[in-house]
Amino acid sequence: MTQRSGFPFCCLTRRLQIPQLLLLCVTCHALFCSLVQPGLEGSANLMHLLSNKSNQEQGYCETQARLASSLDFWTLSSENLIAVLPVDPVKENYVRKVKNCIFSIAFPTPFKSRVRLVAVSKEVLEDILDLDLSVSETDAFIQLVSGEKIVFGSIPLTHRYGGHQFGIWADQLGDGRAHLIGIYRNRQGEKWELQLKGSGKTPYSRNGDGRAVLRSSVREFLCSEAMHYLGIPTSRAASLVVSDDEVWRDQFYNGNIVKERGAVVLRVAKSWFRIGSLEILAHYGELDLLRSLLDFIIQEHFPSVNVQEPNRYVDFFSIVVSETAQLIALWMSVGFAHDFVPNTSDDERRYKIGNQANIGMFNLNKLLQALNPLLDRGQKHLAAQILEGYPVLYYTRFTELFKAKLGLLGERKGDGDLIAFLLHLMEKTEADFTMTFRQLSEITQSQLQELNIPQQFWALKMISKHQLFPAWVSQYLLRLKSNMNDSDSERRKRMTTVNPRYVLKNWMAESAVQKAERNDFSEVHLLQQILQHPFQKHSAAEKAGYSSPTPSWAEGLRVSCSS
């Protein structure tokens, strides 16, 4: 099956200045066998507050009453996973090739030095984990989120998976520095998996030390929360802690090893399974286990698919193809790129901004290869047809999103060309992605028509230097006239709701990291606050230069996989 497809919009953005978005505890490991509580899912055993106050007051009071003020009765459980999916019979924690299982039991390795809470997400704690923010101030919380103690009722797990790195099969990968510490069912009935990242060595650590450093952890915490508030599906970050433990890193793989500090992020997601979870099983011919894991994933996370249906794997694949196209189009619409260059680990620029959709196609093709052993001839043909439809799904959603970013209503021939024309100009002038669209949301049509670009619209002023800019403006204004029942003020209002003023650009994250490494976490907190409202103008953000051109000191900024 061919996997090459043309993506005319994304490939135009090669040189754009895209933002690089970027308890009651048990400490004895020997007790893990006694921690399993069959049928128990993690929860907060909380009393409801009865009140005769107004509906609004009562709603607030009941919400507060449902938030745990301590971790004493707050529980997690791993039973939902290990009751169905096999666990590695080897209980010792040493690096090895693991087979015929989905998980290995491995406990986090506590830090030896003091641990400090750097940041916490109030929304994740209260809306997902049913915890009052005050809980984050307790020693028990620090012990939980740093991996020092495990919640009673849960068994920490590390996941076995394989996959490709830079297009090459890398065989067994797995959770080399992450521990799934349990599943929590919240008051809305949602199940969330809690995972510590940077919490120590596991059977899948290969040559690594199982640690994450402050530098990469700050980026992960801020970026995952930033993506969420931009409306893009993502894992969430609940907390970030840092220690004084020494961790040695060669950041750019050039022999320059430096001492950094170990850190841990508590991440939450509905599931941590991935394409590689299936690939490793298909690769080693563990087909019964592949079927069991697929059925579990479908039953838990794909309610629209009937697990008894013979074509269930094709139906599952169809949804994944569609959702992948939607997701990549979404993050492209805000200029985010997964593993964006300048990533010095990506010498071939495989994951550059203009190749995101094609990498999605590559990943889906690998997923189909993993499913193929379970499909009959007819199902394989049907799945191949579904995969061939991916480019159209992506292109359609991409066009919809960028039409909204330009304030275009209805369907008109030539909309795709208008979008591509602008992206071409942005590429040639190396325009700032975020501020180009934001400033188009703020400038008036009359200012555009006169080609009188005020200095405050610096990104547009840069594009206006291109000789074809007047031609694009003419086409754009003509297209806006075809918007039915629209006005210029309504257009600008509409566009400011889809074009963020602030995203987590690489230089912003780097500035926060540099301060954090000096124990100044003020910019981490500022960015966390600003990125919760990316479409609203903030005086503090303006003062910090978050909507200004990239500062000169950051022009040569590089990151790597370890960043």
Order of alpha helices (4+ residues) and beta strands (2+ residues): beta-alpha-alpha-beta-beta-alpha-beta-beta-beta-beta-beta-beta-beta-alpha-beta-beta-alpha-alpha-alpha-alpha-alpha-alpha-alpha-alpha-alpha-alpha-alpha-alpha-alpha-alpha-alpha
